[in-house]
Every structure is written in C-alpha cells, then in structure tokens.
Amino acid sequence: MKITYDKSVDAMYIKLNENAVYKNSKKITDDVLIDYGEKGQVIGVEILSASENSLAPLSETSIPIELKASL
C-alpha cells in the first residue's frame, strides 16, 4: 500500500496494489473516487479536498507516505 498527498491540489491517493492495471473508476461521492483493475479489483482510492475529508492532519508539503501492510 502507498499513500500520497499533493497539497497543490489537496488530493490524497491510496494505492492498494502496485501491480494492478488501471481500467476504470467510479465516483462514490463528490470527493471520493475508486479505481478498479482489469478483473474488477479495487486498486486505489482518490480523496479530493483531502484536508477536509481525512481523519488525520495532513502534511504541509506534498510528500509520498509509504505504509507497508499485510493484507
């Protein structure tokens, strides 16, 4: 899993699988989009207006945050 935040556009992206191939996305709310892979698996989540929609305070800079997790 890899989480990135871009302050310039206030967007966060949570990529769940580095190997998946993007095929399409679905708008869940005005600020949340889900990206799907070839076989319909969720490969990422984009959160717009992230500073208002995230559970934790965001960094002052645009830096990638890598989290490693066993799923």
mmCIF file as Biopython writes it, N, C-alpha, C and O atoms, coordinates in Angstrom:
data_model
#
loop_
_atom_site.group_PDB
_atom_site.id
_atom_site.type_symbol
_atom_site.label_atom_id
_atom_site.label_alt_id
_atom_site.label_comp_id
_atom_site.label_asym_id
_atom_site.label_entity_id
_atom_site.label_seq_id
_atom_site.pdbx_PDB_ins_code
_atom_site.Cartn_x
_atom_site.Cartn_y
_atom_site.Cartn_z
_atom_site.occupancy
_atom_site.B_iso_or_equiv
_atom_site.auth_seq_id
_atom_site.auth_asym_id
_atom_site.pdbx_PDB_model_num
ATOM 1   N N  . MET A ? 1  ? 0.844   -1.169 0.000   1.0 0.0 1  A 1 
ATOM 2   C CA . MET A ? 1  ? 0.000   0.000  0.000   1.0 0.0 1  A 1 
ATOM 3   C C  . MET A ? 1  ? 0.896   1.240  0.000   1.0 0.0 1  A 1 
ATOM 4   O O  . MET A ? 1  ? 1.939   1.276  0.652   1.0 0.0 1  A 1 
ATOM 5   N N  . LYS A ? 2  ? 0.458   2.253  -0.749  1.0 0.0 2  A 1 
ATOM 6   C CA . LYS A ? 2  ? 1.203   3.511  -0.801  1.0 0.0 2  A 1 
ATOM 7   C C  . LYS A ? 2  ? 0.193   4.653  -0.759  1.0 0.0 2  A 1 
ATOM 8   O O  . LYS A ? 2  ? -0.786  4.659  -1.506  1.0 0.0 2  A 1 
ATOM 9   N N  . ILE A ? 3  ? 0.442   5.620  0.126   1.0 0.0 3  A 1 
ATOM 10  C CA . ILE A ? 3  ? -0.434  6.783  0.248   1.0 0.0 3  A 1 
ATOM 11  C C  . ILE A ? 3  ? 0.355   8.025  -0.130  1.0 0.0 3  A 1 
ATOM 12  O O  . ILE A ? 3  ? 1.453   8.248  0.380   1.0 0.0 3  A 1 
ATOM 13  N N  . THR A ? 4  ? -0.204  8.835  -1.027  1.0 0.0 4  A 1 
ATOM 14  C CA . THR A ? 4  ? 0.440   10.092 -1.392  1.0 0.0 4  A 1 
ATOM 15  C C  . THR A ? 4  ? -0.563  11.230 -1.201  1.0 0.0 4  A 1 
ATOM 16  O O  . THR A ? 4  ? -1.773  11.054 -1.348  1.0 0.0 4  A 1 
ATOM 17  N N  . TYR A ? 5  ? -0.021  12.393 -0.871  1.0 0.0 5  A 1 
ATOM 18  C CA . TYR A ? 5  ? -0.839  13.590 -0.714  1.0 0.0 5  A 1 
ATOM 19  C C  . TYR A ? 5  ? -0.192  14.711 -1.514  1.0 0.0 5  A 1 
ATOM 20  O O  . TYR A ? 5  ? 1.008   14.954 -1.389  1.0 0.0 5  A 1 
ATOM 21  N N  . ASP A ? 6  ? -0.976  15.387 -2.327  1.0 0.0 6  A 1 
ATOM 22  C CA . ASP A ? 6  ? -0.500  16.509 -3.121  1.0 0.0 6  A 1 
ATOM 23  C C  . ASP A ? 6  ? -1.195  17.774 -2.616  1.0 0.0 6  A 1 
ATOM 24  O O  . ASP A ? 6  ? -2.375  18.000 -2.885  1.0 0.0 6  A 1 
ATOM 25  N N  . LYS A ? 7  ? -0.441  18.591 -1.882  1.0 0.0 7  A 1 
ATOM 26  C CA . LYS A ? 7  ? -1.003  19.803 -1.279  1.0 0.0 7  A 1 
ATOM 27  C C  . LYS A ? 7  ? -1.490  20.790 -2.340  1.0 0.0 7  A 1 
ATOM 28  O O  . LYS A ? 7  ? -2.468  21.504 -2.116  1.0 0.0 7  A 1 
ATOM 29  N N  . SER A ? 8  ? -0.822  20.837 -3.483  1.0 0.0 8  A 1 
ATOM 30  C CA . SER A ? 8  ? -1.179  21.828 -4.507  1.0 0.0 8  A 1 
ATOM 31  C C  . SER A ? 8  ? -2.606  21.642 -5.022  1.0 0.0 8  A 1 
ATOM 32  O O  . SER A ? 8  ? -3.233  22.608 -5.456  1.0 0.0 8  A 1 
ATOM 33  N N  . VAL A ? 9  ? -3.118  20.428 -4.978  1.0 0.0 9  A 1 
ATOM 34  C CA . VAL A ? 9  ? -4.498  20.173 -5.409  1.0 0.0 9  A 1 
ATOM 35  C C  . VAL A ? 9  ? -5.350  19.593 -4.278  1.0 0.0 9  A 1 
ATOM 36  O O  . VAL A ? 9  ? -6.515  19.253 -4.486  1.0 0.0 9  A 1 
ATOM 37  N N  . ASP A ? 10 ? -4.766  19.481 -3.079  1.0 0.0 10 A 1 
ATOM 38  C CA . ASP A ? 10 ? -5.439  18.944 -1.888  1.0 0.0 10 A 1 
ATOM 39  C C  . ASP A ? 10 ? -6.085  17.591 -2.170  1.0 0.0 10 A 1 
ATOM 40  O O  . ASP A ? 10 ? -7.269  17.385 -1.902  1.0 0.0 10 A 1 
ATOM 41  N N  . ALA A ? 11 ? -5.283  16.672 -2.715  1.0 0.0 11 A 1 
ATOM 42  C CA . ALA A ? 11 ? -5.789  15.342 -3.045  1.0 0.0 11 A 1 
ATOM 43  C C  . ALA A ? 11 ? -4.892  14.268 -2.446  1.0 0.0 11 A 1 
ATOM 44  O O  . ALA A ? 11 ? -3.668  14.394 -2.423  1.0 0.0 11 A 1 
ATOM 45  N N  . MET A ? 12 ? -5.530  13.212 -1.962  1.0 0.0 12 A 1 
ATOM 46  C CA . MET A ? 12 ? -4.809  12.066 -1.416  1.0 0.0 12 A 1 
ATOM 47  C C  . MET A ? 12 ? -5.137  10.858 -2.284  1.0 0.0 12 A 1 
ATOM 48  O O  . MET A ? 12 ? -6.270  10.686 -2.733  1.0 0.0 12 A 1 
ATOM 49  N N  . TYR A ? 13 ? -4.114  10.017 -2.513  1.0 0.0 13 A 1 
ATOM 50  C CA . TYR A ? 13 ? -4.350  8.790  -3.272  1.0 0.0 13 A 1 
ATOM 51  C C  . TYR A ? 13 ? -3.822  7.611  -2.471  1.0 0.0 13 A 1 
ATOM 52  O O  . TYR A ? 13 ? -2.679  7.617  -2.015  1.0 0.0 13 A 1 
ATOM 53  N N  . ILE A ? 14 ? -4.653  6.618  -2.307  1.0 0.0 14 A 1 
ATOM 54  C CA . ILE A ? 14 ? -4.277  5.400  -1.599  1.0 0.0 14 A 1 
ATOM 55  C C  . ILE A ? 14 ? -4.224  4.291  -2.634  1.0 0.0 14 A 1 
ATOM 56  O O  . ILE A ? 14 ? -5.258  3.848  -3.133  1.0 0.0 14 A 1 
ATOM 57  N N  . LYS A ? 15 ? -3.013  3.843  -2.956  1.0 0.0 15 A 1 
ATOM 58  C CA . LYS A ? 15 ? -2.834  2.769  -3.935  1.0 0.0 15 A 1 
ATOM 59  C C  . LYS A ? 15 ? -2.668  1.466  -3.179  1.0 0.0 15 A 1 
ATOM 60  O O  . LYS A ? 15 ? -1.738  1.314  -2.387  1.0 0.0 15 A 1 
ATOM 61  N N  . LEU A ? 16 ? -3.561  0.534  -3.422  1.0 0.0 16 A 1 
ATOM 62  C CA . LEU A ? 16 ? -3.588  -0.715 -2.680  1.0 0.0 16 A 1 
ATOM 63  C C  . LEU A ? 16 ? -2.702  -1.793 -3.286  1.0 0.0 16 A 1 
ATOM 64  O O  . LEU A ? 16 ? -2.225  -2.677 -2.574  1.0 0.0 16 A 1 
ATOM 65  N N  . ASN A ? 17 ? -2.478  -1.729 -4.598  1.0 0.0 17 A 1 
ATOM 66  C CA . ASN A ? 17 ? -1.729  -2.781 -5.281  1.0 0.0 17 A 1 
ATOM 67  C C  . ASN A ? 17 ? -0.843  -2.164 -6.354  1.0 0.0 17 A 1 
ATOM 68  O O  . ASN A ? 17 ? -1.344  -1.571 -7.309  1.0 0.0 17 A 1 
ATOM 69  N N  . GLU A ? 18 ? 0.448   -2.297 -6.204  1.0 0.0 18 A 1 
ATOM 70  C CA . GLU A ? 18 ? 1.398   -1.721 -7.170  1.0 0.0 18 A 1 
ATOM 71  C C  . GLU A ? 18 ? 1.361   -2.420 -8.530  1.0 0.0 18 A 1 
ATOM 72  O O  . GLU A ? 18 ? 1.731   -1.824 -9.542  1.0 0.0 18 A 1 
ATOM 73  N N  . ASN A ? 19 ? 0.923   -3.664 -8.560  1.0 0.0 19 A 1 
ATOM 74  C CA . ASN A ? 19 ? 0.973   -4.456 -9.794  1.0 0.0 19 A 1 
ATOM 75  C C  . ASN A ? 19 ? -0.292  -4.399 -10.635 1.0 0.0 19 A 1 
ATOM 76  O O  . ASN A ? 19 ? -0.287  -4.817 -11.793 1.0 0.0 19 A 1 
ATOM 77  N N  . ALA A ? 20 ? -1.364  -3.891 -10.071 1.0 0.0 20 A 1 
ATOM 78  C CA . ALA A ? 20 ? -2.641  -3.888 -10.776 1.0 0.0 20 A 1 
ATOM 79  C C  . ALA A ? 20 ? -2.634  -2.891 -11.931 1.0 0.0 20 A 1 
ATOM 80  O O  . ALA A ? 20 ? -1.970  -1.856 -11.875 1.0 0.0 20 A 1 
ATOM 81  N N  . VAL A ? 21 ? -3.382  -3.224 -12.971 1.0 0.0 21 A 1 
ATOM 82  C CA . VAL A ? 21 ? -3.508  -2.366 -14.150 1.0 0.0 21 A 1 
ATOM 83  C C  . VAL A ? 21 ? -4.838  -1.633 -14.078 1.0 0.0 21 A 1 
ATOM 84  O O  . VAL A ? 21 ? -5.894  -2.255 -13.966 1.0 0.0 21 A 1 
ATOM 85  N N  . TYR A ? 22 ? -4.782  -0.304 -14.143 1.0 0.0 22 A 1 
ATOM 86  C CA . TYR A ? 22 ? -5.979  0.543  -14.075 1.0 0.0 22 A 1 
ATOM 87  C C  . TYR A ? 22 ? -6.858  0.324  -15.303 1.0 0.0 22 A 1 
ATOM 88  O O  . TYR A ? 22 ? -6.369  0.308  -16.433 1.0 0.0 22 A 1 
ATOM 89  N N  . LYS A ? 23 ? -8.154  0.157  -15.072 1.0 0.0 23 A 1 
ATOM 90  C CA . LYS A ? 23 ? -9.101  0.015  -16.181 1.0 0.0 23 A 1 
ATOM 91  C C  . LYS A ? 23 ? -10.202 1.072  -16.143 1.0 0.0 23 A 1 
ATOM 92  O O  . LYS A ? 23 ? -10.542 1.645  -17.178 1.0 0.0 23 A 1 
ATOM 93  N N  . ASN A ? 24 ? -10.762 1.335  -14.968 1.0 0.0 24 A 1 
ATOM 94  C CA . ASN A ? 24 ? -11.826 2.344  -14.877 1.0 0.0 24 A 1 
ATOM 95  C C  . ASN A ? 24 ? -11.966 2.827  -13.442 1.0 0.0 24 A 1 
ATOM 96  O O  . ASN A ? 24 ? -11.359 2.277  -12.523 1.0 0.0 24 A 1 
ATOM 97  N N  . SER A ? 25 ? -12.777 3.864  -13.267 1.0 0.0 25 A 1 
ATOM 98  C CA . SER A ? 25 ? -13.007 4.380  -11.921 1.0 0.0 25 A 1 
ATOM 99  C C  . SER A ? 25 ? -14.490 4.686  -11.750 1.0 0.0 25 A 1 
ATOM 100 O O  . SER A ? 25 ? -15.228 4.855  -12.721 1.0 0.0 25 A 1 
ATOM 101 N N  . LYS A ? 26 ? -14.900 4.752  -10.493 1.0 0.0 26 A 1 
ATOM 102 C CA . LYS A ? 26 ? -16.296 5.041  -10.173 1.0 0.0 26 A 1 
ATOM 103 C C  . LYS A ? 26 ? -16.329 6.132  -9.115  1.0 0.0 26 A 1 
ATOM 104 O O  . LYS A ? 26 ? -15.639 6.045  -8.100  1.0 0.0 26 A 1 
ATOM 105 N N  . LYS A ? 27 ? -17.130 7.154  -9.358  1.0 0.0 27 A 1 
ATOM 106 C CA . LYS A ? 27 ? -17.296 8.251  -8.411  1.0 0.0 27 A 1 
ATOM 107 C C  . LYS A ? 27 ? -18.266 7.794  -7.327  1.0 0.0 27 A 1 
ATOM 108 O O  . LYS A ? 27 ? -19.427 7.493  -7.606  1.0 0.0 27 A 1 
ATOM 109 N N  . ILE A ? 28 ? -17.778 7.745  -6.084  1.0 0.0 28 A 1 
ATOM 110 C CA . ILE A ? 28 ? -18.593 7.301  -4.966  1.0 0.0 28 A 1 
ATOM 111 C C  . ILE A ? 28 ? -19.335 8.481  -4.339  1.0 0.0 28 A 1 
ATOM 112 O O  . ILE A ? 28 ? -20.529 8.397  -4.054  1.0 0.0 28 A 1 
ATOM 113 N N  . THR A ? 29 ? -18.611 9.577  -4.129  1.0 0.0 29 A 1 
ATOM 114 C CA . THR A ? 29 ? -19.191 10.838 -3.671  1.0 0.0 29 A 1 
ATOM 115 C C  . THR A ? 29 ? -18.536 11.936 -4.505  1.0 0.0 29 A 1 
ATOM 116 O O  . THR A ? 29 ? -17.743 11.640 -5.399  1.0 0.0 29 A 1 
ATOM 117 N N  . ASP A ? 30 ? -18.852 13.177 -4.231  1.0 0.0 30 A 1 
ATOM 118 C CA . ASP A ? 30 ? -18.219 14.278 -4.959  1.0 0.0 30 A 1 
ATOM 119 C C  . ASP A ? 30 ? -16.712 14.304 -4.734  1.0 0.0 30 A 1 
ATOM 120 O O  . ASP A ? 30 ? -15.971 14.809 -5.577  1.0 0.0 30 A 1 
ATOM 121 N N  . ASP A ? 31 ? -16.248 13.765 -3.602  1.0 0.0 31 A 1 
ATOM 122 C CA . ASP A ? 31 ? -14.828 13.838 -3.253  1.0 0.0 31 A 1 
ATOM 123 C C  . ASP A ? 31 ? -14.104 12.494 -3.208  1.0 0.0 31 A 1 
ATOM 124 O O  . ASP A ? 31 ? -12.914 12.459 -2.894  1.0 0.0 31 A 1 
ATOM 125 N N  . VAL A ? 32 ? -14.778 11.395 -3.510  1.0 0.0 32 A 1 
ATOM 126 C CA . VAL A ? 32 ? -14.138 10.072 -3.425  1.0 0.0 32 A 1 
ATOM 127 C C  . VAL A ? 32 ? -14.371 9.295  -4.713  1.0 0.0 32 A 1 
ATOM 128 O O  . VAL A ? 32 ? -15.502 9.120  -5.167  1.0 0.0 32 A 1 
ATOM 129 N N  . LEU A ? 33 ? -13.252 8.831  -5.290  1.0 0.0 33 A 1 
ATOM 130 C CA . LEU A ? 33 ? -13.311 8.001  -6.488  1.0 0.0 33 A 1 
ATOM 131 C C  . LEU A ? 33 ? -12.576 6.698  -6.213  1.0 0.0 33 A 1 
ATOM 132 O O  . LEU A ? 33 ? -11.551 6.689  -5.531  1.0 0.0 33 A 1 
ATOM 133 N N  . ILE A ? 34 ? -13.098 5.596  -6.745  1.0 0.0 34 A 1 
ATOM 134 C CA . ILE A ? 34 ? -12.477 4.290  -6.594  1.0 0.0 34 A 1 
ATOM 135 C C  . ILE A ? 34 ? -11.967 3.852  -7.961  1.0 0.0 34 A 1 
ATOM 136 O O  . ILE A ? 34 ? -12.710 3.892  -8.942  1.0 0.0 34 A 1 
ATOM 137 N N  . ASP A ? 35 ? -10.700 3.434  -8.033  1.0 0.0 35 A 1 
ATOM 138 C CA . ASP A ? 35 ? -10.116 2.919  -9.268  1.0 0.0 35 A 1 
ATOM 139 C C  . ASP A ? 35 ? -10.140 1.393  -9.239  1.0 0.0 35 A 1 
ATOM 140 O O  . ASP A ? 35 ? -9.823  0.773  -8.224  1.0 0.0 35 A 1 
ATOM 141 N N  . TYR A ? 36 ? -10.522 0.800  -10.369 1.0 0.0 36 A 1 
ATOM 142 C CA . TYR A ? 36 ? -10.642 -0.648 -10.483 1.0 0.0 36 A 1 
ATOM 143 C C  . TYR A ? 36 ? -9.657  -1.192 -11.507 1.0 0.0 36 A 1 
ATOM 144 O O  . TYR A ? 36 ? -9.287  -0.503 -12.459 1.0 0.0 36 A 1 
ATOM 145 N N  . GLY A ? 37 ? -9.241  -2.428 -11.302 1.0 0.0 37 A 1 
ATOM 146 C CA . GLY A ? 37 ? -8.331  -3.104 -12.216 1.0 0.0 37 A 1 
ATOM 147 C C  . GLY A ? 37 ? -9.074  -3.920 -13.247 1.0 0.0 37 A 1 
ATOM 148 O O  . GLY A ? 37 ? -10.301 -3.869 -13.343 1.0 0.0 37 A 1 
ATOM 149 N N  . GLU A ? 38 ? -8.302  -4.682 -14.027 1.0 0.0 38 A 1 
ATOM 150 C CA . GLU A ? 38 ? -8.852  -5.482 -15.121 1.0 0.0 38 A 1 
ATOM 151 C C  . GLU A ? 38 ? -9.922  -6.471 -14.677 1.0 0.0 38 A 1 
ATOM 152 O O  . GLU A ? 38 ? -10.896 -6.700 -15.395 1.0 0.0 38 A 1 
ATOM 153 N N  . LYS A ? 39 ? -9.744  -7.051 -13.507 1.0 0.0 39 A 1 
ATOM 154 C CA . LYS A ? 39 ? -10.665 -8.086 -13.031 1.0 0.0 39 A 1 
ATOM 155 C C  . LYS A ? 39 ? -11.682 -7.545 -12.031 1.0 0.0 39 A 1 
ATOM 156 O O  . LYS A ? 39 ? -12.332 -8.320 -11.329 1.0 0.0 39 A 1 
ATOM 157 N N  . GLY A ? 40 ? -11.825 -6.223 -11.963 1.0 0.0 40 A 1 
ATOM 158 C CA . GLY A ? 40 ? -12.798 -5.612 -11.081 1.0 0.0 40 A 1 
ATOM 159 C C  . GLY A ? 40 ? -12.309 -5.379 -9.660  1.0 0.0 40 A 1 
ATOM 160 O O  . GLY A ? 40 ? -13.078 -4.947 -8.800  1.0 0.0 40 A 1 
ATOM 161 N N  . GLN A ? 41 ? -11.035 -5.664 -9.407  1.0 0.0 41 A 1 
ATOM 162 C CA . GLN A ? 41 ? -10.491 -5.472 -8.060  1.0 0.0 41 A 1 
ATOM 163 C C  . GLN A ? 41 ? -10.209 -3.991 -7.810  1.0 0.0 41 A 1 
ATOM 164 O O  . GLN A ? 41 ? -9.834  -3.260 -8.726  1.0 0.0 41 A 1 
ATOM 165 N N  . VAL A ? 42 ? -10.391 -3.560 -6.571  1.0 0.0 42 A 1 
ATOM 166 C CA . VAL A ? 42 ? -10.081 -2.172 -6.198  1.0 0.0 42 A 1 
ATOM 167 C C  . VAL A ? 42 ? -8.565  -2.027 -6.160  1.0 0.0 42 A 1 
ATOM 168 O O  . VAL A ? 42 ? -7.878  -2.785 -5.476  1.0 0.0 42 A 1 
ATOM 169 N N  . ILE A ? 43 ? -8.044  -1.040 -6.907  1.0 0.0 43 A 1 
ATOM 170 C CA . ILE A ? 43 ? -6.594  -0.816 -6.899  1.0 0.0 43 A 1 
ATOM 171 C C  . ILE A ? 43 ? -6.216  0.502  -6.255  1.0 0.0 43 A 1 
ATOM 172 O O  . ILE A ? 43 ? -5.050  0.713  -5.921  1.0 0.0 43 A 1 
ATOM 173 N N  . GLY A ? 44 ? -7.187  1.398  -6.074  1.0 0.0 44 A 1 
ATOM 174 C CA . GLY A ? 44 ? -6.855  2.665  -5.445  1.0 0.0 44 A 1 
ATOM 175 C C  . GLY A ? 44 ? -8.081  3.493  -5.112  1.0 0.0 44 A 1 
ATOM 176 O O  . GLY A ? 44 ? -9.171  3.287  -5.647  1.0 0.0 44 A 1 
ATOM 177 N N  . VAL A ? 45 ? -7.861  4.450  -4.195  1.0 0.0 45 A 1 
ATOM 178 C CA . VAL A ? 45 ? -8.917  5.363  -3.768  1.0 0.0 45 A 1 
ATOM 179 C C  . VAL A ? 45 ? -8.357  6.777  -3.835  1.0 0.0 45 A 1 
ATOM 180 O O  . VAL A ? 45 ? -7.300  7.055  -3.269  1.0 0.0 45 A 1 
ATOM 181 N N  . GLU A ? 46 ? -9.056  7.665  -4.520  1.0 0.0 46 A 1 
ATOM 182 C CA . GLU A ? 46 ? -8.657  9.067  -4.586  1.0 0.0 46 A 1 
ATOM 183 C C  . GLU A ? 46 ? -9.616  9.886  -3.733  1.0 0.0 46 A 1 
ATOM 184 O O  . GLU A ? 46 ? -10.835 9.764  -3.853  1.0 0.0 46 A 1 
ATOM 185 N N  . ILE A ? 47 ? -9.045  10.725 -2.867  1.0 0.0 47 A 1 
ATOM 186 C CA . ILE A ? 47 ? -9.849  11.578 -1.991  1.0 0.0 47 A 1 
ATOM 187 C C  . ILE A ? 47 ? -9.534  13.031 -2.332  1.0 0.0 47 A 1 
ATOM 188 O O  . ILE A ? 47 ? -8.421  13.506 -2.106  1.0 0.0 47 A 1 
ATOM 189 N N  . LEU A ? 48 ? -10.521 13.724 -2.874  1.0 0.0 48 A 1 
ATOM 190 C CA . LEU A ? 48 ? -10.380 15.139 -3.205  1.0 0.0 48 A 1 
ATOM 191 C C  . LEU A ? 48 ? -10.755 15.957 -1.978  1.0 0.0 48 A 1 
ATOM 192 O O  . LEU A ? 48 ? -11.456 15.463 -1.096  1.0 0.0 48 A 1 
ATOM 193 N N  . SER A ? 49 ? -10.296 17.200 -1.913  1.0 0.0 49 A 1 
ATOM 194 C CA . SER A ? 49 ? -10.497 18.030 -0.715  1.0 0.0 49 A 1 
ATOM 195 C C  . SER A ? 49 ? -10.066 17.249 0.515   1.0 0.0 49 A 1 
ATOM 196 O O  . SER A ? 49 ? -10.763 17.222 1.529   1.0 0.0 49 A 1 
ATOM 197 N N  . ALA A ? 50 ? -8.915  16.619 0.409   1.0 0.0 50 A 1 
ATOM 198 C CA . ALA A ? 50 ? -8.434  15.680 1.424   1.0 0.0 50 A 1 
ATOM 199 C C  . ALA A ? 50 ? -8.261  16.319 2.797   1.0 0.0 50 A 1 
ATOM 200 O O  . ALA A ? 50 ? -8.485  15.657 3.810   1.0 0.0 50 A 1 
ATOM 201 N N  . SER A ? 51 ? -7.872  17.575 2.853   1.0 0.0 51 A 1 
ATOM 202 C CA . SER A ? 51 ? -7.681  18.214 4.157   1.0 0.0 51 A 1 
ATOM 203 C C  . SER A ? 51 ? -8.997  18.316 4.920   1.0 0.0 51 A 1 
ATOM 204 O O  . SER A ? 51 ? -8.989  18.400 6.148   1.0 0.0 51 A 1 
ATOM 205 N N  . GLU A ? 52 ? -10.115 18.310 4.220   1.0 0.0 52 A 1 
ATOM 206 C CA . GLU A ? 52 ? -11.429 18.354 4.865   1.0 0.0 52 A 1 
ATOM 207 C C  . GLU A ? 52 ? -12.003 16.960 5.083   1.0 0.0 52 A 1 
ATOM 208 O O  . GLU A ? 52 ? -12.848 16.767 5.957   1.0 0.0 52 A 1 
ATOM 209 N N  . ASN A ? 53 ? -11.547 15.983 4.289   1.0 0.0 53 A 1 
ATOM 210 C CA . ASN A ? 53 ? -12.158 14.655 4.299   1.0 0.0 53 A 1 
ATOM 211 C C  . ASN A ? 53 ? -11.320 13.557 4.926   1.0 0.0 53 A 1 
ATOM 212 O O  . ASN A ? 53 ? -11.759 12.407 4.966   1.0 0.0 53 A 1 
ATOM 213 N N  . SER A ? 54 ? -10.133 13.870 5.416   1.0 0.0 54 A 1 
ATOM 214 C CA . SER A ? 54 ? -9.299  12.823 6.000   1.0 0.0 54 A 1 
ATOM 215 C C  . SER A ? 54 ? -9.466  12.801 7.512   1.0 0.0 54 A 1 
ATOM 216 O O  . SER A ? 54 ? -9.933  13.765 8.118   1.0 0.0 54 A 1 
ATOM 217 N N  . LEU A ? 55 ? -9.075  11.688 8.103   1.0 0.0 55 A 1 
ATOM 218 C CA . LEU A ? 55 ? -9.217  11.527 9.545   1.0 0.0 55 A 1 
ATOM 219 C C  . LEU A ? 55 ? -8.028  12.078 10.315  1.0 0.0 55 A 1 
ATOM 220 O O  . LEU A ? 55 ? -8.129  12.321 11.517  1.0 0.0 55 A 1 
ATOM 221 N N  . ALA A ? 56 ? -6.900  12.278 9.638   1.0 0.0 56 A 1 
ATOM 222 C CA . ALA A ? 56 ? -5.684  12.757 10.299  1.0 0.0 56 A 1 
ATOM 223 C C  . ALA A ? 56 ? -5.225  14.048 9.641   1.0 0.0 56 A 1 
ATOM 224 O O  . ALA A ? 56 ? -5.500  14.265 8.461   1.0 0.0 56 A 1 
ATOM 225 N N  . PRO A ? 57 ? -4.523  14.922 10.386  1.0 0.0 57 A 1 
ATOM 226 C CA . PRO A ? 57 ? -3.983  16.145 9.783   1.0 0.0 57 A 1 
ATOM 227 C C  . PRO A ? 57 ? -2.989  15.798 8.679   1.0 0.0 57 A 1 
ATOM 228 O O  . PRO A ? 57 ? -2.255  14.815 8.778   1.0 0.0 57 A 1 
ATOM 229 N N  . LEU A ? 58 ? -2.973  16.605 7.643   1.0 0.0 58 A 1 
ATOM 230 C CA . LEU A ? 58 ? -2.085  16.337 6.509   1.0 0.0 58 A 1 
ATOM 231 C C  . LEU A ? 58 ? -0.836  17.193 6.596   1.0 0.0 58 A 1 
ATOM 232 O O  . LEU A ? 58 ? -0.827  18.253 7.221   1.0 0.0 58 A 1 
ATOM 233 N N  . SER A ? 59 ? 0.207   16.714 5.964   1.0 0.0 59 A 1 
ATOM 234 C CA . SER A ? 59 ? 1.496   17.390 5.955   1.0 0.0 59 A 1 
ATOM 235 C C  . SER A ? 59 ? 1.393   18.738 5.248   1.0 0.0 59 A 1 
ATOM 236 O O  . SER A ? 59 ? 0.504   18.955 4.425   1.0 0.0 59 A 1 
ATOM 237 N N  . GLU A ? 60 ? 2.307   19.629 5.576   1.0 0.0 60 A 1 
ATOM 238 C CA . GLU A ? 60 ? 2.372   20.939 4.922   1.0 0.0 60 A 1 
ATOM 239 C C  . GLU A ? 60 ? 2.971   20.855 3.525   1.0 0.0 60 A 1 
ATOM 240 O O  . GLU A ? 60 ? 2.870   21.815 2.762   1.0 0.0 60 A 1 
ATOM 241 N N  . THR A ? 61 ? 3.584   19.750 3.174   1.0 0.0 61 A 1 
ATOM 242 C CA . THR A ? 61 ? 4.220   19.616 1.864   1.0 0.0 61 A 1 
ATOM 243 C C  . THR A ? 61 ? 3.657   18.417 1.123   1.0 0.0 61 A 1 
ATOM 244 O O  . THR A ? 61 ? 3.009   17.555 1.717   1.0 0.0 61 A 1 
ATOM 245 N N  . SER A ? 62 ? 3.905   18.368 -0.166  1.0 0.0 62 A 1 
ATOM 246 C CA . SER A ? 62 ? 3.487   17.236 -0.977  1.0 0.0 62 A 1 
ATOM 247 C C  . SER A ? 62 ? 4.568   16.165 -0.921  1.0 0.0 62 A 1 
ATOM 248 O O  . SER A ? 62 ? 5.555   16.231 -1.653  1.0 0.0 62 A 1 
ATOM 249 N N  . ILE A ? 63 ? 4.380   15.196 -0.064  1.0 0.0 63 A 1 
ATOM 250 C CA . ILE A ? 63 ? 5.367   14.125 0.069   1.0 0.0 63 A 1 
ATOM 251 C C  . ILE A ? 63 ? 4.660   12.779 0.027   1.0 0.0 63 A 1 
ATOM 252 O O  . ILE A ? 63 ? 3.545   12.643 0.529   1.0 0.0 63 A 1 
ATOM 253 N N  . PRO A ? 64 ? 5.302   11.791 -0.567  1.0 0.0 64 A 1 
ATOM 254 C CA . PRO A ? 64 ? 4.693   10.455 -0.548  1.0 0.0 64 A 1 
ATOM 255 C C  . PRO A ? 64 ? 4.876   9.835  0.841   1.0 0.0 64 A 1 
ATOM 256 O O  . PRO A ? 64 ? 5.918   10.002 1.475   1.0 0.0 64 A 1 
ATOM 257 N N  . ILE A ? 65 ? 3.874   9.136  1.291   1.0 0.0 65 A 1 
ATOM 258 C CA . ILE A ? 65 ? 3.928   8.429  2.555   1.0 0.0 65 A 1 
ATOM 259 C C  . ILE A ? 65 ? 3.737   6.951  2.221   1.0 0.0 65 A 1 
ATOM 260 O O  . ILE A ? 65 ? 2.686   6.567  1.709   1.0 0.0 65 A 1 
ATOM 261 N N  . GLU A ? 66 ? 4.721   6.134  2.499   1.0 0.0 66 A 1 
ATOM 262 C CA . GLU A ? 66 ? 4.600   4.726  2.210   1.0 0.0 66 A 1 
ATOM 263 C C  . GLU A ? 66 ? 4.285   3.942  3.467   1.0 0.0 66 A 1 
ATOM 264 O O  . GLU A ? 66 ? 4.978   4.065  4.477   1.0 0.0 66 A 1 
ATOM 265 N N  . LEU A ? 67 ? 3.244   3.138  3.403   1.0 0.0 67 A 1 
ATOM 266 C CA . LEU A ? 67 ? 2.898   2.251  4.500   1.0 0.0 67 A 1 
ATOM 267 C C  . LEU A ? 67 ? 2.957   0.837  3.977   1.0 0.0 67 A 1 
ATOM 268 O O  . LEU A ? 67 ? 2.455   0.551  2.890   1.0 0.0 67 A 1 
ATOM 269 N N  . LYS A ? 68 ? 3.556   -0.036 4.727   1.0 0.0 68 A 1 
ATOM 270 C CA . LYS A ? 68 ? 3.586   -1.438 4.328   1.0 0.0 68 A 1 
ATOM 271 C C  . LYS A ? 68 ? 2.650   -2.203 5.229   1.0 0.0 68 A 1 
ATOM 272 O O  . LYS A ? 68 ? 2.720   -2.113 6.455   1.0 0.0 68 A 1 
ATOM 273 N N  . ALA A ? 69 ? 1.769   -2.961 4.596   1.0 0.0 69 A 1 
ATOM 274 C CA . ALA A ? 69 ? 0.801   -3.712 5.382   1.0 0.0 69 A 1 
ATOM 275 C C  . ALA A ? 69 ? 0.569   -5.055 4.730   1.0 0.0 69 A 1 
ATOM 276 O O  . ALA A ? 69 ? 0.633   -5.186 3.508   1.0 0.0 69 A 1 
ATOM 277 N N  . SER A ? 70 ? 0.307   -6.029 5.533   1.0 0.0 70 A 1 
ATOM 278 C CA . SER A ? 70 ? -0.063  -7.350 5.031   1.0 0.0 70 A 1 
ATOM 279 C C  . SER A ? 70 ? -1.571  -7.407 4.925   1.0 0.0 70 A 1 
ATOM 280 O O  . SER A ? 70 ? -2.286  -7.183 5.902   1.0 0.0 70 A 1 
ATOM 281 N N  . LEU A ? 71 ? -2.044  -7.706 3.738   1.0 0.0 71 A 1 
ATOM 282 C CA . LEU A ? 71 ? -3.495  -7.784 3.546   1.0 0.0 71 A 1 
ATOM 283 C C  . LEU A ? 71 ? -3.910  -9.217 3.368   1.0 0.0 71 A 1 
ATOM 284 O O  . LEU A ? 71 ? -5.095  -9.499 3.192   1.0 0.0 71 A 1 
#
